[in-house]
Amino acid sequence: MKDQFYTIKKDIQFIIDNIAIKNYTQASIKLIEVSDTLDEMMDVTIDEAVLREISKYQVLLDHLQIKMSGVE
C-alpha cells in the first residue's frame, strides 16, 4: 500500500507541474488515472487509516480539478 501512495504522490506532483506549465490535457489525463486508482484502492480496503489517507488525496484532486476547470 505504501508503494501505491508513493506513486500517487508522484502522479499528483506531475499534475501540479503540468498545471503550472499550462499543459492541461496531460494534467487532466493523469488526474483521471489517479482518481480511478484511488477509487479502486477504496473498494478493496477496510483499514480506516488507509481510507482517511485516500480521502485526503481525493480532496486534493477535487481542488486541482476545480483549478483546471476555471482556466480551460
Backbone as CSV, one residue per row, in Angstrom:
resi,resn,N_x,N_y,N_z,CA_x,CA_y,CA_z,C_x,C_y,C_z
1,MET,0.825,-1.189,0.000,0.000,0.000,0.000,0.874,1.259,0.000
2,LYS,2.014,1.222,0.714,2.896,2.386,0.747,3.439,2.703,-0.637
3,ASP,3.711,1.661,-1.422,4.195,1.882,-2.783,3.144,2.602,-3.620
4,GLN,1.878,2.247,-3.421,0.806,2.900,-4.164,0.709,4.371,-3.785
5,PHE,0.835,4.686,-2.495,0.771,6.083,-2.069,1.969,6.865,-2.589
6,TYR,3.123,6.240,-2.648,4.302,6.899,-3.204,4.060,7.247,-4.675
7,THR,3.495,6.300,-5.419,3.190,6.534,-6.828,2.143,7.623,-6.982
8,ILE,1.151,7.617,-6.125,0.108,8.636,-6.180,0.702,10.019,-5.916
9,LYS,1.601,10.125,-4.954,2.252,11.409,-4.674,3.018,11.904,-5.899
10,LYS,3.740,11.014,-6.552,4.476,11.393,-7.758,3.515,11.831,-8.860
11,ASP,2.417,11.111,-9.011,1.444,11.447,-10.047,0.773,12.798,-9.770
12,ILE,0.493,13.077,-8.514,-0.109,14.362,-8.164,0.881,15.488,-8.432
13,GLN,2.147,15.262,-8.145,3.152,16.276,-8.465,3.217,16.495,-9.968
14,PHE,3.086,15.431,-10.746,3.046,15.533,-12.206,1.882,16.411,-12.642
15,ILE,0.718,16.208,-12.024,-0.471,17.008,-12.339,-0.200,18.479,-12.035
16,ILE,0.331,18.751,-10.845,0.615,20.130,-10.440,1.626,20.777,-11.390
17,ASP,2.659,20.038,-11.738,3.668,20.565,-12.656,3.060,20.899,-14.015
18,ASN,2.180,20.052,-14.501,1.553,20.296,-15.798,0.563,21.450,-15.749
19,ILE,-0.109,21.625,-14.637,-0.974,22.792,-14.484,-0.120,24.057,-14.518
20,ALA,1.020,24.021,-13.857,1.897,25.183,-13.790,2.402,25.610,-15.167
21,ILE,2.638,24.644,-16.042,3.115,24.983,-17.386,1.969,25.040,-18.396
22,LYS,0.749,25.044,-17.870,-0.472,25.179,-18.679,-0.671,24.036,-19.677
23,ASN,-0.214,22.842,-19.300,-0.434,21.645,-20.099,-1.625,20.901,-19.476
24,TYR,-2.808,21.472,-19.679,-3.999,20.980,-19.007,-4.452,19.613,-19.519
25,THR,-4.138,19.294,-20.748,-4.538,17.997,-21.300,-3.855,16.864,-20.548
26,GLN,-2.529,16.951,-20.405,-1.792,15.905,-19.686,-2.196,15.864,-18.222
27,ALA,-2.395,17.031,-17.631,-2.807,17.082,-16.227,-4.160,16.417,-16.039
28,SER,-5.068,16.671,-16.946,-6.411,16.098,-16.854,-6.396,14.578,-17.011
29,ILE,-5.611,14.103,-17.950,-5.500,12.657,-18.171,-4.956,11.973,-16.919
30,LYS,-3.891,12.531,-16.353,-3.282,11.928,-15.160,-4.226,12.038,-13.963
31,LEU,-4.968,13.145,-13.869,-5.917,13.313,-12.781,-6.977,12.210,-12.806
32,ILE,-7.463,11.891,-13.977,-8.456,10.821,-14.117,-7.851,9.477,-13.721
33,GLU,-6.622,9.217,-14.153,-5.950,7.958,-13.809,-5.778,7.819,-12.297
34,VAL,-5.323,8.880,-11.650,-5.104,8.840,-10.206,-6.431,8.682,-9.472
35,SER,-7.442,9.376,-9.945,-8.763,9.268,-9.326,-9.293,7.836,-9.418
36,ASP,-9.118,7.213,-10.559,-9.543,5.818,-10.730,-8.766,4.890,-9.805
37,THR,-7.469,5.135,-9.671,-6.642,4.319,-8.777,-7.128,4.443,-7.335
38,LEU,-7.409,5.675,-6.907,-7.899,5.889,-5.538,-9.245,5.199,-5.329
39,ASP,-10.115,5.256,-6.328,-11.410,4.571,-6.225,-11.225,3.065,-6.069
40,GLU,-10.306,2.499,-6.835,-10.030,1.068,-6.734,-9.474,0.711,-5.362
41,MET,-8.568,1.549,-4.867,-7.991,1.308,-3.548,-9.083,1.363,-2.472
42,MET,-9.996,2.302,-2.612,-11.067,2.443,-1.639,-11.982,1.212,-1.644
43,ASP,-12.174,0.642,-2.814,-13.048,-0.529,-2.941,-12.474,-1.775,-2.262
44,VAL,-11.154,-1.865,-2.155,-10.549,-3.102,-1.657,-10.011,-3.017,-0.233
45,THR,-10.078,-1.854,0.401,-9.512,-1.750,1.743,-10.599,-1.560,2.789
46,ILE,-10.286,-2.048,3.986,-11.193,-1.830,5.114,-10.466,-1.114,6.251
47,ASP,-9.200,-0.810,6.041,-8.377,-0.140,7.041,-8.762,1.344,7.107
48,GLU,-9.184,1.791,8.284,-9.630,3.174,8.456,-8.526,4.184,8.156
49,ALA,-7.302,3.886,8.541,-6.189,4.807,8.288,-5.950,4.971,6.794
50,VAL,-6.031,3.885,6.060,-5.846,3.935,4.610,-6.991,4.709,3.967
51,LEU,-8.199,4.486,4.441,-9.346,5.208,3.900,-9.223,6.716,4.140
52,ARG,-8.721,7.110,5.297,-8.505,8.533,5.573,-7.458,9.111,4.632
53,GLU,-6.396,8.372,4.415,-5.339,8.824,3.508,-5.879,8.964,2.087
54,ILE,-6.661,8.012,1.653,-7.270,8.065,0.323,-8.153,9.300,0.210
55,SER,-8.942,9.566,1.235,-9.857,10.713,1.172,-9.092,12.033,1.098
56,LYS,-7.932,12.128,1.727,-7.104,13.337,1.631,-6.695,13.580,0.182
57,TYR,-6.266,12.528,-0.485,-5.857,12.670,-1.874,-7.042,12.991,-2.775
58,GLN,-8.201,12.432,-2.469,-9.383,12.734,-3.270,-9.774,14.206,-3.151
59,VAL,-9.657,14.759,-1.952,-9.946,16.182,-1.761,-8.960,17.024,-2.559
60,LEU,-7.688,16.668,-2.510,-6.675,17.384,-3.276,-6.978,17.318,-4.767
61,LEU,-7.336,16.146,-5.263,-7.671,16.011,-6.685,-8.885,16.850,-7.047
62,ASP,-9.864,16.914,-6.153,-11.041,17.756,-6.399,-10.638,19.221,-6.553
63,HIS,-9.742,19.689,-5.693,-9.279,21.071,-5.773,-8.494,21.327,-7.067
64,LEU,-7.686,20.361,-7.455,-6.940,20.505,-8.699,-7.891,20.523,-9.907
65,GLN,-8.917,19.710,-9.855,-9.919,19.686,-10.933,-10.629,21.032,-11.028
66,ILE,-10.994,21.597,-9.899,-11.651,22.905,-9.883,-10.710,23.958,-10.452
67,LYS,-9.457,23.903,-10.074,-8.468,24.864,-10.588,-8.354,24.763,-12.106
68,MET,-8.311,23.542,-12.613,-8.196,23.366,-14.065,-9.468,23.790,-14.790
69,SER,-10.615,23.521,-14.209,-11.867,23.867,-14.886,-12.061,25.381,-14.953
70,GLY,-11.422,26.109,-14.059,-11.517,27.557,-14.060,-10.673,28.223,-15.128
71,VAL,-9.704,27.501,-15.674,-8.803,28.104,-16.653,-8.961,27.539,-18.051
72,GLU,-9.661,26.437,-18.180,-9.783,25.835,-19.514,-10.837,26.509,-20.342
